[in-house]
């Protein structure tokens, strides 16, 4: 869990005390949080209209979050678990590396190939 949300989760845990079936986060009437509740609570439609980005969907935030985690160096099998996906192929559909990330990966490989620990290739 990232530090930025730890206090929010801790407060929710204290609120539900030791009730194992309690929801940590609820909608305005105490029920489950639906996509409509999220849309209304975040004023999604107004925000994207004000930005001139009506094409944005809330699901796009999932792609953004997973891409940021990948860019931060989180391993793909960890991303798979975070995303709740059964296959790496499905998880990879959420990742959208930018040009700089691809360039950086190439530079890491070049650095590795120049290092004393570089792989020694043999013709077989």
Secondary structure, DSSP 8 states (H G I E B T S, - for coil): --HHHHHHHHHHHHHHTT-TT--SS--TTSS---HHHHHHHHTHHHHHHHHT-TT--THHHHHHHHHHHHHTT--HHHHHHHHT-S-HHHHHTT----HHHHHHHHHHHHHHHHSTT-------
